[in-house]
Amino acid sequence: MLKITLVKSPIGAVPKNRATLQSMGLRKINKSIILPDNPCTRGQIQQVRHLIKVEEVEEA
């Protein structure tokens, strides 16, 4: 599982990047979500890697 935290505002970001963050569920700065570690999630992370912080967490 991956813990993803939004650390930079998407206000000046490309609309495609903003849409990616919305689809991941990140709407406010410092909000964290936990998503499964799969190729789909990794692709989303790669697109917005300059706006987020990613940590590995164990399944709860």
PDB file of N, CA, C and O in Angstrom:
ATOM      1  N   MET A   1       0.845  -1.174   0.000  1.00  0.00           N
ATOM      2  CA  MET A   1       0.000   0.000   0.000  1.00  0.00           C
ATOM      3  C   MET A   1       0.892   1.240   0.000  1.00  0.00           C
ATOM      4  O   MET A   1       1.996   1.228   0.545  1.00  0.00           O
ATOM      5  N   LEU A   2       0.402   2.291  -0.611  1.00  0.00           N
ATOM      6  CA  LEU A   2       1.146   3.541  -0.704  1.00  0.00           C
ATOM      7  C   LEU A   2       0.359   4.667  -0.045  1.00  0.00           C
ATOM      8  O   LEU A   2      -0.837   4.829  -0.287  1.00  0.00           O
ATOM      9  N   LYS A   3       1.040   5.435   0.785  1.00  0.00           N
ATOM     10  CA  LYS A   3       0.432   6.625   1.390  1.00  0.00           C
ATOM     11  C   LYS A   3       0.896   7.812   0.562  1.00  0.00           C
ATOM     12  O   LYS A   3       2.094   8.075   0.455  1.00  0.00           O
ATOM     13  N   ILE A   4      -0.053   8.525  -0.021  1.00  0.00           N
ATOM     14  CA  ILE A   4       0.240   9.642  -0.917  1.00  0.00           C
ATOM     15  C   ILE A   4      -0.293  10.917  -0.277  1.00  0.00           C
ATOM     16  O   ILE A   4      -1.456  10.986   0.119  1.00  0.00           O
ATOM     17  N   THR A   5       0.570  11.925  -0.179  1.00  0.00           N
ATOM     18  CA  THR A   5       0.218  13.196   0.452  1.00  0.00           C
ATOM     19  C   THR A   5       0.435  14.322  -0.543  1.00  0.00           C
ATOM     20  O   THR A   5       1.482  14.399  -1.186  1.00  0.00           O
ATOM     21  N   LEU A   6      -0.548  15.190  -0.668  1.00  0.00           N
ATOM     22  CA  LEU A   6      -0.434  16.364  -1.528  1.00  0.00           C
ATOM     23  C   LEU A   6       0.365  17.428  -0.779  1.00  0.00           C
ATOM     24  O   LEU A   6      -0.064  17.888   0.279  1.00  0.00           O
ATOM     25  N   VAL A   7       1.526  17.826  -1.318  1.00  0.00           N
ATOM     26  CA  VAL A   7       2.390  18.778  -0.618  1.00  0.00           C
ATOM     27  C   VAL A   7       2.511  20.112  -1.336  1.00  0.00           C
ATOM     28  O   VAL A   7       3.001  21.083  -0.759  1.00  0.00           O
ATOM     29  N   LYS A   8       2.073  20.173  -2.581  1.00  0.00           N
ATOM     30  CA  LYS A   8       2.154  21.424  -3.329  1.00  0.00           C
ATOM     31  C   LYS A   8       0.816  21.689  -4.000  1.00  0.00           C
ATOM     32  O   LYS A   8       0.150  20.763  -4.463  1.00  0.00           O
ATOM     33  N   SER A   9       0.428  22.948  -4.050  1.00  0.00           N
ATOM     34  CA  SER A   9      -0.861  23.325  -4.617  1.00  0.00           C
ATOM     35  C   SER A   9      -0.919  23.035  -6.118  1.00  0.00           C
ATOM     36  O   SER A   9       0.039  23.313  -6.840  1.00  0.00           O
ATOM     37  N   PRO A  10      -2.028  22.483  -6.586  1.00  0.00           N
ATOM     38  CA  PRO A  10      -2.185  22.221  -8.018  1.00  0.00           C
ATOM     39  C   PRO A  10      -2.764  23.411  -8.790  1.00  0.00           C
ATOM     40  O   PRO A  10      -3.159  23.254  -9.945  1.00  0.00           O
ATOM     41  N   ILE A  11      -2.821  24.596  -8.173  1.00  0.00           N
ATOM     42  CA  ILE A  11      -3.447  25.745  -8.820  1.00  0.00           C
ATOM     43  C   ILE A  11      -2.785  26.077 -10.154  1.00  0.00           C
ATOM     44  O   ILE A  11      -3.483  26.314 -11.140  1.00  0.00           O
ATOM     45  N   GLY A  12      -1.458  26.101 -10.206  1.00  0.00           N
ATOM     46  CA  GLY A  12      -0.772  26.454 -11.446  1.00  0.00           C
ATOM     47  C   GLY A  12      -0.442  25.265 -12.321  1.00  0.00           C
ATOM     48  O   GLY A  12       0.244  25.407 -13.333  1.00  0.00           O
ATOM     49  N   ALA A  13      -0.925  24.091 -11.941  1.00  0.00           N
ATOM     50  CA  ALA A  13      -0.587  22.871 -12.674  1.00  0.00           C
ATOM     51  C   ALA A  13      -1.410  22.754 -13.961  1.00  0.00           C
ATOM     52  O   ALA A  13      -2.432  23.417 -14.136  1.00  0.00           O
ATOM     53  N   VAL A  14      -0.929  21.896 -14.841  1.00  0.00           N
ATOM     54  CA  VAL A  14      -1.626  21.596 -16.087  1.00  0.00           C
ATOM     55  C   VAL A  14      -2.985  20.964 -15.745  1.00  0.00           C
ATOM     56  O   VAL A  14      -3.065  20.186 -14.795  1.00  0.00           O
ATOM     57  N   PRO A  15      -4.037  21.274 -16.482  1.00  0.00           N
ATOM     58  CA  PRO A  15      -5.354  20.698 -16.184  1.00  0.00           C
ATOM     59  C   PRO A  15      -5.358  19.160 -16.089  1.00  0.00           C
ATOM     60  O   PRO A  15      -6.098  18.589 -15.288  1.00  0.00           O
ATOM     61  N   LYS A  16      -4.545  18.508 -16.896  1.00  0.00           N
ATOM     62  CA  LYS A  16      -4.472  17.046 -16.842  1.00  0.00           C
ATOM     63  C   LYS A  16      -3.947  16.575 -15.483  1.00  0.00           C
ATOM     64  O   LYS A  16      -4.422  15.574 -14.946  1.00  0.00           O
ATOM     65  N   ASN A  17      -2.966  17.297 -14.928  1.00  0.00           N
ATOM     66  CA  ASN A  17      -2.432  16.946 -13.618  1.00  0.00           C
ATOM     67  C   ASN A  17      -3.458  17.196 -12.522  1.00  0.00           C
ATOM     68  O   ASN A  17      -3.575  16.405 -11.586  1.00  0.00           O
ATOM     69  N   ARG A  18      -4.200  18.293 -12.634  1.00  0.00           N
ATOM     70  CA  ARG A  18      -5.253  18.577 -11.655  1.00  0.00           C
ATOM     71  C   ARG A  18      -6.314  17.481 -11.684  1.00  0.00           C
ATOM     72  O   ARG A  18      -6.803  17.059 -10.636  1.00  0.00           O
ATOM     73  N   ALA A  19      -6.665  17.027 -12.867  1.00  0.00           N
ATOM     74  CA  ALA A  19      -7.665  15.967 -12.997  1.00  0.00           C
ATOM     75  C   ALA A  19      -7.146  14.662 -12.392  1.00  0.00           C
ATOM     76  O   ALA A  19      -7.913  13.913 -11.786  1.00  0.00           O
ATOM     77  N   THR A  20      -5.867  14.390 -12.549  1.00  0.00           N
ATOM     78  CA  THR A  20      -5.268  13.189 -11.967  1.00  0.00           C
ATOM     79  C   THR A  20      -5.354  13.237 -10.446  1.00  0.00           C
ATOM     80  O   THR A  20      -5.702  12.241  -9.812  1.00  0.00           O
ATOM     81  N   LEU A  21      -5.041  14.386  -9.858  1.00  0.00           N
ATOM     82  CA  LEU A  21      -5.128  14.534  -8.406  1.00  0.00           C
ATOM     83  C   LEU A  21      -6.562  14.369  -7.919  1.00  0.00           C
ATOM     84  O   LEU A  21      -6.800  13.737  -6.889  1.00  0.00           O
ATOM     85  N   GLN A  22      -7.519  14.934  -8.653  1.00  0.00           N
ATOM     86  CA  GLN A  22      -8.938  14.805  -8.280  1.00  0.00           C
ATOM     87  C   GLN A  22      -9.359  13.336  -8.307  1.00  0.00           C
ATOM     88  O   GLN A  22     -10.067  12.873  -7.412  1.00  0.00           O
ATOM     89  N   SER A  23      -8.924  12.610  -9.331  1.00  0.00           N
ATOM     90  CA  SER A  23      -9.316  11.208  -9.451  1.00  0.00           C
ATOM     91  C   SER A  23      -8.687  10.347  -8.358  1.00  0.00           C
ATOM     92  O   SER A  23      -9.240   9.314  -7.979  1.00  0.00           O
ATOM     93  N   MET A  24      -7.525  10.776  -7.850  1.00  0.00           N
ATOM     94  CA  MET A  24      -6.881  10.055  -6.750  1.00  0.00           C
ATOM     95  C   MET A  24      -7.536  10.390  -5.417  1.00  0.00           C
ATOM     96  O   MET A  24      -7.350   9.663  -4.441  1.00  0.00           O
ATOM     97  N   GLY A  25      -8.298  11.477  -5.359  1.00  0.00           N
ATOM     98  CA  GLY A  25      -8.965  11.870  -4.130  1.00  0.00           C
ATOM     99  C   GLY A  25      -8.213  12.923  -3.338  1.00  0.00           C
ATOM    100  O   GLY A  25      -8.511  13.152  -2.165  1.00  0.00           O
ATOM    101  N   LEU A  26      -7.240  13.566  -3.970  1.00  0.00           N
ATOM    102  CA  LEU A  26      -6.462  14.606  -3.292  1.00  0.00           C
ATOM    103  C   LEU A  26      -7.017  15.963  -3.670  1.00  0.00           C
ATOM    104  O   LEU A  26      -6.907  16.390  -4.819  1.00  0.00           O
ATOM    105  N   ARG A  27      -7.619  16.646  -2.690  1.00  0.00           N
ATOM    106  CA  ARG A  27      -8.237  17.929  -2.967  1.00  0.00           C
ATOM    107  C   ARG A  27      -7.626  19.069  -2.156  1.00  0.00           C
ATOM    108  O   ARG A  27      -7.686  20.221  -2.588  1.00  0.00           O
ATOM    109  N   LYS A  28      -7.042  18.783  -0.997  1.00  0.00           N
ATOM    110  CA  LYS A  28      -6.467  19.823  -0.149  1.00  0.00           C
ATOM    111  C   LYS A  28      -5.014  19.490   0.176  1.00  0.00           C
ATOM    112  O   LYS A  28      -4.631  18.322   0.235  1.00  0.00           O
ATOM    113  N   ILE A  29      -4.215  20.529   0.384  1.00  0.00           N
ATOM    114  CA  ILE A  29      -2.814  20.332   0.735  1.00  0.00           C
ATOM    115  C   ILE A  29      -2.722  19.630   2.084  1.00  0.00           C
ATOM    116  O   ILE A  29      -3.512  19.894   2.991  1.00  0.00           O
ATOM    117  N   ASN A  30      -1.752  18.734   2.202  1.00  0.00           N
ATOM    118  CA  ASN A  30      -1.473  17.916   3.385  1.00  0.00           C
ATOM    119  C   ASN A  30      -2.522  16.842   3.645  1.00  0.00           C
ATOM    120  O   ASN A  30      -2.509  16.217   4.706  1.00  0.00           O
ATOM    121  N   LYS A  31      -3.427  16.616   2.701  1.00  0.00           N
ATOM    122  CA  LYS A  31      -4.367  15.501   2.826  1.00  0.00           C
ATOM    123  C   LYS A  31      -3.659  14.249   2.323  1.00  0.00           C
ATOM    124  O   LYS A  31      -2.967  14.286   1.306  1.00  0.00           O
ATOM    125  N   SER A  32      -3.833  13.149   3.036  1.00  0.00           N
ATOM    126  CA  SER A  32      -3.200  11.885   2.662  1.00  0.00           C
ATOM    127  C   SER A  32      -4.256  10.848   2.320  1.00  0.00           C
ATOM    128  O   SER A  32      -5.352  10.835   2.880  1.00  0.00           O
ATOM    129  N   ILE A  33      -3.898   9.986   1.392  1.00  0.00           N
ATOM    130  CA  ILE A  33      -4.751   8.867   1.026  1.00  0.00           C
ATOM    131  C   ILE A  33      -3.888   7.622   0.961  1.00  0.00           C
ATOM    132  O   ILE A  33      -2.672   7.711   0.793  1.00  0.00           O
ATOM    133  N   ILE A  34      -4.506   6.478   1.092  1.00  0.00           N
ATOM    134  CA  ILE A  34      -3.795   5.211   0.963  1.00  0.00           C
ATOM    135  C   ILE A  34      -4.392   4.472  -0.218  1.00  0.00           C
ATOM    136  O   ILE A  34      -5.593   4.202  -0.263  1.00  0.00           O
ATOM    137  N   LEU A  35      -3.528   4.149  -1.177  1.00  0.00           N
ATOM    138  CA  LEU A  35      -3.959   3.452  -2.383  1.00  0.00           C
ATOM    139  C   LEU A  35      -3.129   2.189  -2.562  1.00  0.00           C
ATOM    140  O   LEU A  35      -2.009   2.113  -2.057  1.00  0.00           O
ATOM    141  N   PRO A  36      -3.660   1.194  -3.274  1.00  0.00           N
ATOM    142  CA  PRO A  36      -2.889  -0.027  -3.509  1.00  0.00           C
ATOM    143  C   PRO A  36      -1.712   0.247  -4.444  1.00  0.00           C
ATOM    144  O   PRO A  36      -1.762   1.136  -5.294  1.00  0.00           O
ATOM    145  N   ASP A  37      -0.665  -0.532  -4.265  1.00  0.00           N
ATOM    146  CA  ASP A  37       0.528  -0.398  -5.102  1.00  0.00           C
ATOM    147  C   ASP A  37       0.352  -1.267  -6.339  1.00  0.00           C
ATOM    148  O   ASP A  37       0.650  -2.461  -6.316  1.00  0.00           O
ATOM    149  N   ASN A  38      -0.130  -0.664  -7.411  1.00  0.00           N
ATOM    150  CA  ASN A  38      -0.309  -1.383  -8.667  1.00  0.00           C
ATOM    151  C   ASN A  38       0.123  -0.489  -9.827  1.00  0.00           C
ATOM    152  O   ASN A  38       0.377   0.697  -9.611  1.00  0.00           O
ATOM    153  N   PRO A  39       0.215  -1.011 -11.039  1.00  0.00           N
ATOM    154  CA  PRO A  39       0.689  -0.199 -12.168  1.00  0.00           C
ATOM    155  C   PRO A  39      -0.156   1.046 -12.443  1.00  0.00           C
ATOM    156  O   PRO A  39       0.382   2.071 -12.862  1.00  0.00           O
ATOM    157  N   CYS A  40      -1.455   0.974 -12.217  1.00  0.00           N
ATOM    158  CA  CYS A  40      -2.335   2.118 -12.440  1.00  0.00           C
ATOM    159  C   CYS A  40      -1.983   3.260 -11.493  1.00  0.00           C
ATOM    160  O   CYS A  40      -1.836   4.406 -11.917  1.00  0.00           O
ATOM    161  N   THR A  41      -1.850   2.940 -10.221  1.00  0.00           N
ATOM    162  CA  THR A  41      -1.497   3.951  -9.224  1.00  0.00           C
ATOM    163  C   THR A  41      -0.107   4.499  -9.482  1.00  0.00           C
ATOM    164  O   THR A  41       0.114   5.704  -9.356  1.00  0.00           O
ATOM    165  N   ARG A  42       0.829   3.641  -9.840  1.00  0.00           N
ATOM    166  CA  ARG A  42       2.196   4.085 -10.139  1.00  0.00           C
ATOM    167  C   ARG A  42       2.212   5.062 -11.320  1.00  0.00           C
ATOM    168  O   ARG A  42       2.983   6.022 -11.317  1.00  0.00           O
ATOM    169  N   GLY A  43       1.373   4.827 -12.319  1.00  0.00           N
ATOM    170  CA  GLY A  43       1.288   5.741 -13.459  1.00  0.00           C
ATOM    171  C   GLY A  43       0.761   7.104 -13.050  1.00  0.00           C
ATOM    172  O   GLY A  43       1.261   8.128 -13.515  1.00  0.00           O
ATOM    173  N   GLN A  44      -0.244   7.127 -12.183  1.00  0.00           N
ATOM    174  CA  GLN A  44      -0.779   8.396 -11.690  1.00  0.00           C
ATOM    175  C   GLN A  44       0.278   9.140 -10.877  1.00  0.00           C
ATOM    176  O   GLN A  44       0.428  10.355 -11.011  1.00  0.00           O
ATOM    177  N   ILE A  45       1.001   8.415 -10.043  1.00  0.00           N
ATOM    178  CA  ILE A  45       2.057   9.029  -9.237  1.00  0.00           C
ATOM    179  C   ILE A  45       3.123   9.640 -10.138  1.00  0.00           C
ATOM    180  O   ILE A  45       3.611  10.738  -9.870  1.00  0.00           O
ATOM    181  N   GLN A  46       3.481   8.940 -11.194  1.00  0.00           N
ATOM    182  CA  GLN A  46       4.510   9.432 -12.115  1.00  0.00           C
ATOM    183  C   GLN A  46       4.089  10.753 -12.761  1.00  0.00           C
ATOM    184  O   GLN A  46       4.927  11.625 -12.989  1.00  0.00           O
ATOM    185  N   GLN A  47       2.809  10.901 -13.052  1.00  0.00           N
ATOM    186  CA  GLN A  47       2.315  12.127 -13.694  1.00  0.00           C
ATOM    187  C   GLN A  47       2.402  13.346 -12.787  1.00  0.00           C
ATOM    188  O   GLN A  47       2.681  14.448 -13.260  1.00  0.00           O
ATOM    189  N   VAL A  48       2.166  13.162 -11.487  1.00  0.00           N
ATOM    190  CA  VAL A  48       2.095  14.304 -10.567  1.00  0.00           C
ATOM    191  C   VAL A  48       3.156  14.213  -9.470  1.00  0.00           C
ATOM    192  O   VAL A  48       2.950  14.713  -8.364  1.00  0.00           O
ATOM    193  N   ARG A  49       4.275  13.585  -9.769  1.00  0.00           N
ATOM    194  CA  ARG A  49       5.307  13.347  -8.756  1.00  0.00           C
ATOM    195  C   ARG A  49       5.882  14.624  -8.165  1.00  0.00           C
ATOM    196  O   ARG A  49       6.415  14.598  -7.056  1.00  0.00           O
ATOM    197  N   HIS A  50       5.786  15.744  -8.882  1.00  0.00           N
ATOM    198  CA  HIS A  50       6.318  17.012  -8.387  1.00  0.00           C
ATOM    199  C   HIS A  50       5.365  17.695  -7.398  1.00  0.00           C
ATOM    200  O   HIS A  50       5.736  18.696  -6.785  1.00  0.00           O
ATOM    201  N   LEU A  51       4.149  17.171  -7.235  1.00  0.00           N
ATOM    202  CA  LEU A  51       3.157  17.772  -6.340  1.00  0.00           C
ATOM    203  C   LEU A  51       2.882  16.936  -5.096  1.00  0.00           C
ATOM    204  O   LEU A  51       2.213  17.403  -4.174  1.00  0.00           O
ATOM    205  N   ILE A  52       3.385  15.713  -5.058  1.00  0.00           N
ATOM    206  CA  ILE A  52       3.026  14.791  -3.984  1.00  0.00           C
ATOM    207  C   ILE A  52       4.249  14.204  -3.301  1.00  0.00           C
ATOM    208  O   ILE A  52       5.374  14.319  -3.788  1.00  0.00           O
ATOM    209  N   LYS A  53       4.001  13.569  -2.157  1.00  0.00           N
ATOM    210  CA  LYS A  53       5.019  12.804  -1.436  1.00  0.00           C
ATOM    211  C   LYS A  53       4.457  11.402  -1.267  1.00  0.00           C
ATOM    212  O   LYS A  53       3.295  11.238  -0.897  1.00  0.00           O
ATOM    213  N   VAL A  54       5.276  10.388  -1.536  1.00  0.00           N
ATOM    214  CA  VAL A  54       4.814   9.003  -1.502  1.00  0.00           C
ATOM    215  C   VAL A  54       5.618   8.220  -0.467  1.00  0.00           C
ATOM    216  O   VAL A  54       6.844   8.311  -0.415  1.00  0.00           O
ATOM    217  N   GLU A  55       4.909   7.452   0.352  1.00  0.00           N
ATOM    218  CA  GLU A  55       5.541   6.576   1.338  1.00  0.00           C
ATOM    219  C   GLU A  55       4.893   5.199   1.256  1.00  0.00           C
ATOM    220  O   GLU A  55       3.702   5.077   0.971  1.00  0.00           O
ATOM    221  N   GLU A  56       5.689   4.167   1.508  1.00  0.00           N
ATOM    222  CA  GLU A  56       5.134   2.819   1.577  1.00  0.00           C
ATOM    223  C   GLU A  56       4.645   2.565   2.990  1.00  0.00           C
ATOM    224  O   GLU A  56       5.324   2.898   3.961  1.00  0.00           O
ATOM    225  N   VAL A  57       3.462   1.971   3.101  1.00  0.00           N
ATOM    226  CA  VAL A  57       2.919   1.593   4.402  1.00  0.00           C
ATOM    227  C   VAL A  57       2.466   0.137   4.327  1.00  0.00           C
ATOM    228  O   VAL A  57       2.165  -0.390   3.256  1.00  0.00           O
ATOM    229  N   GLU A  58       2.429  -0.485   5.490  1.00  0.00           N
ATOM    230  CA  GLU A  58       1.949  -1.860   5.537  1.00  0.00           C
ATOM    231  C   GLU A  58       0.435  -1.856   5.568  1.00  0.00           C
ATOM    232  O   GLU A  58      -0.183  -0.896   6.028  1.00  0.00           O
ATOM    233  N   GLU A  59      -0.159  -2.924   5.081  1.00  0.00           N
ATOM    234  CA  GLU A  59      -1.610  -3.010   5.062  1.00  0.00           C
ATOM    235  C   GLU A  59      -2.154  -3.043   6.485  1.00  0.00           C
ATOM    236  O   GLU A  59      -1.589  -3.680   7.373  1.00  0.00           O
ATOM    237  N   ALA A  60      -3.254  -2.346   6.672  1.00  0.00           N
ATOM    238  CA  ALA A  60      -3.847  -2.293   8.010  1.00  0.00           C
ATOM    239  C   ALA A  60      -4.887  -3.363   8.194  1.00  0.00           C
ATOM    240  O   ALA A  60      -5.488  -3.464   9.263  1.00  0.00           O
TER     241      ALA A  60
END
